[in-house]
C-alpha cells in the first residue's frame, strides 16, 4: 500500500507540472490558417509534366511552393541547419543586361539567409541539365552584372551536392526537433563523452535506455552539431549500426 501511495503522489506531482495544450483546454483540435510566403513570382500548381510541392516552413504558418520534389528536399536540408535563419522560394526577378544590350531575367529557386547575415541564392537542377553549360553561363553572368544587388553568392545545387543521405538526415532532424527533450540530450551527450573511441549508435542507445526517446535525443544532438556521424564516405545514410562520437572542439 505504501508503494502504491508513493506512486500516486509522484503522478499527482507530475500532473501539476504538466501544462495543457490549447487543444486540451478547448476540447477540440485547433487549425491554423496558412498563408503564402513572399515570392518573386507565382508558380502554377500543376504543369503538363509534374505537380508542384507545397510545404510550410517549420515553426511558421507560411507555405512555400516548390517546382520539384528535389527543390523541396533542398529546402528541408537548409531548414535542418542551425545556422540558417530563413529560406525563400522563387526569389526574383534578377535582371541584368548582357554585352549585346539584351535584358535577361532569372528567378532563383531558393534564397537562404544565414545567421551571420550571409545571403546565398541557389539554382536547383538535375546534374544532367547542368552539364549542358547554359546554367553555368547564366550564373556567371549574374555574378558579373547583378549579384551585388541580391546576395553575397549564387550556387548550383544538384543531387551530387545534396545527396539522399543529406535529405534523410535533415528529415529525421526536423522530426526530432519537434519532440526535443533537453535533459535527455544533455545526458546522452555526457554519456557519449565518456567513450574514448567512436561507438555504434544502437549500442550507445541501448546503454542510454528510454527507447525512442534516445533516438530523438541523438538526432537533436546531430542537428545541433554536438554529435557527428563518423564515416569516410559522406554519401552513406546514417543507420543504427553507424558509428558516432561527440564532436571534437576545433
C-alpha positions in Angstrom: 0.0 0.0 0.0 2.8 2.4 0.8 4.4 1.8 -2.6 1.0 2.5 -4.3 0.5 5.7 -2.3 4.0 6.9 -3.2 3.4 6.2 -6.9 0.1 8.1 -6.8 1.9 11.1 -5.1 4.5 11.1 -7.9 1.8 11.0 -10.5 0.0 13.9 -8.8 3.2 15.9 -8.7 3.9 15.3 -12.4 0.3 16.2 -13.3 0.8 19.6 -11.7 4.0 20.2 -13.7 2.2 19.3 -17.0 0.9 22.2 -19.0 -2.2 21.5 -21.0 -2.1 22.5 -24.7 -4.6 24.8 -26.3 -6.4 21.8 -27.8 -6.8 20.1 -24.5 -8.1 23.3 -22.8 -10.7 23.9 -25.5 -11.6 20.3 -26.0 -11.1 20.3 -29.8 -8.3 20.5 -32.4 -7.2 24.0 -33.4 -6.4 24.5 -37.1 -4.2 27.5 -38.1 -4.7 29.3 -41.4 -1.6 29.1 -43.7 -0.5 31.9 -45.9 1.9 32.0 -48.9 5.4 33.0 -48.1 6.8 36.0 -50.0 7.9 35.0 -53.5 9.1 36.9 -56.7 6.6 35.0 -58.9 3.6 32.8 -58.8 4.0 29.2 -59.9 1.2 27.2 -61.4 0.3 24.3 -59.0 0.4 21.9 -61.9 2.0 21.6 -65.3 1.7 19.0 -68.1 4.7 17.1 -66.7 4.6 17.5 -62.9 2.7 18.7 -59.9 4.1 21.3 -57.5 5.0 20.8 -53.9 3.6 22.9 -51.1 5.2 22.8 -47.6 5.0 25.1 -44.6 8.3 26.4 -43.2 9.0 24.7 -39.8 7.6 26.8 -36.9 5.6 29.1 -39.1 2.2 29.2 -40.9 3.8 30.3 -44.2 3.8 27.8 -47.1 6.3 27.8 -49.9 5.7 26.5 -53.4 8.4 24.3 -55.0 8.7 23.3 -58.6 10.1 19.8 -57.9 10.5 17.3 -55.1 14.2 17.8 -55.2 13.8 21.5 -54.7 11.6 20.8 -51.7 14.2 18.4 -50.3 17.0 21.0 -50.6 14.8 23.4 -48.6 14.4 20.7 -45.9 18.2 20.3 -45.7 18.6 24.0 -45.1 15.8 24.1 -42.6 17.6 21.4 -40.6 20.7 23.6 -40.3 21.1 25.5 -37.1 23.0 28.3 -38.9 20.1 29.0 -41.3 17.7 31.9 -40.4 15.3 31.8 -43.3 14.5 30.0 -46.6 12.6 31.6 -49.5 11.5 30.0 -52.8 11.1 31.6 -56.2 13.2 34.7 -55.5 13.5 37.3 -58.2 13.4 38.7 -60.7 17.2 39.1 -61.1 17.8 41.4 -64.0 21.0 42.0 -66.0 22.0 43.3 -69.4 24.5 41.3 -71.4 27.2 42.7 -73.7 24.7 42.9 -76.6 22.3 45.1 -74.6 19.7 42.4 -74.2 17.9 42.4 -70.8 17.6 39.0 -69.1 15.6 37.9 -66.0 16.1 34.9 -63.7 14.3 33.6 -60.6 16.4 31.8 -58.1 14.8 28.6 -56.8 15.9 29.2 -53.2 17.2 32.2 -51.3 18.8 31.3 -48.0 19.8 33.7 -45.3 22.2 32.5 -42.6 22.6 33.7 -39.0 25.8 35.5 -39.9 23.9 37.7 -42.3 25.2 36.0 -45.5 22.6 35.6 -48.3 23.0 32.9 -50.9 20.9 32.2 -54.0 20.6 28.6 -55.2 19.7 27.2 -58.6 18.3 23.7 -58.1 18.7 21.4 -61.2 19.4 17.8 -62.1 23.1 17.2 -62.8 22.3 16.2 -66.4 20.9 19.6 -67.2 23.9 21.4 -65.6 26.3 19.5 -67.9 24.8 21.4 -70.9 26.6 24.5 -69.7 23.8 27.1 -70.2 23.0 27.3 -66.5 26.7 27.8 -65.6 27.0 30.6 -68.1 23.9 32.3 -66.7 25.2 32.1 -63.1 28.5 33.6 -64.3 26.6 36.5 -65.9 24.6 37.1 -62.7 27.8 37.1 -60.7 29.4 39.7 -63.1 26.4 42.0 -63.5 23.7 41.7 -60.9 24.6 39.6 -57.8 25.6 42.5 -55.6 22.1 43.8 -55.6 20.6 40.5 -54.3 23.0 38.2 -52.4 26.6 37.5 -51.5 26.9 34.3 -53.5 24.9 32.2 -56.1 25.4 28.4 -56.4 24.1 25.5 -58.3 22.7 22.5 -56.3 22.4 19.0 -57.9 21.8 15.6 -56.5 25.6 15.2 -56.4 25.8 18.2 -53.9 22.7 17.4 -51.9 22.7 13.6 -51.6 19.9 11.2 -50.5 21.7 10.7 -47.2 21.7 14.5 -46.6 17.9 14.6 -47.2 17.2 11.6 -44.9 19.3 13.2 -42.2 17.5 16.5 -42.5 14.1 14.9 -42.3 15.0 13.0 -39.2 16.4 16.1 -37.5 13.3 18.2 -38.3 11.0 15.5 -37.0 13.1 15.1 -33.8 13.4 18.8 -33.2 9.6 19.0 -32.6 9.9 16.4 -29.8 13.2 17.7 -28.3 13.8 17.0 -24.6 16.8 19.0 -23.4 17.6 16.8 -20.3 17.7 13.7 -22.5 20.0 15.5 -24.9 22.3 16.6 -22.1 22.5 13.1 -20.5 23.2 11.4 -23.9 26.0 13.7 -24.9 27.6 13.4 -21.5 27.4 9.6 -21.9 29.0 9.8 -25.3 31.8 12.0 -24.0 32.9 9.1 -21.7 33.7 7.0 -24.8 37.3 7.0 -25.8 36.5 6.0 -29.4 33.5 6.0 -31.8 30.6 3.7 -30.8 27.8 2.3 -32.8 24.6 4.2 -32.4 22.4 1.2 -31.3 25.0 0.2 -28.6 25.1 3.8 -27.3 21.3 4.0 -27.1 21.0 0.5 -25.5 23.2 1.8 -22.7 21.2 5.1 -22.6 17.8 3.4 -22.3 14.4 5.1 -22.8 13.9 3.5 -26.2 12.6 6.0 -28.8 13.5 9.0 -26.6 17.1 8.1 -27.1 16.9 8.3 -30.9 15.1 11.7 -30.6 17.9 13.0 -28.4 20.6 11.6 -30.8 19.1 13.2 -33.9 18.7 16.5 -32.0 22.4 16.4 -30.9 23.5 15.7 -34.5 21.3 18.6 -35.7 22.9 20.9 -33.1 26.4 19.8 -34.2 27.3 18.2 -30.8 27.4 14.7 -32.2 28.9 13.6 -35.5 28.5 10.6 -37.8 31.9 9.0 -38.1 32.4 7.9 -41.7 34.9 8.4 -44.5 32.0 8.4 -47.1 29.7 11.3 -46.6 27.1 9.8 -49.0 26.4 6.9 -46.6 23.0 7.1 -44.9 23.0 7.1 -41.1 21.8 3.8 -39.7 21.7 2.2 -36.2 25.0 0.4 -37.0 26.7 3.7 -37.9 29.5 5.0 -35.6 29.0 8.2 -33.7 31.2 10.3 -31.4 30.9 13.6 -29.5 32.1 16.4 -31.8 35.6 17.5 -31.1 36.4 21.1 -30.2 38.1 22.9 -33.1 
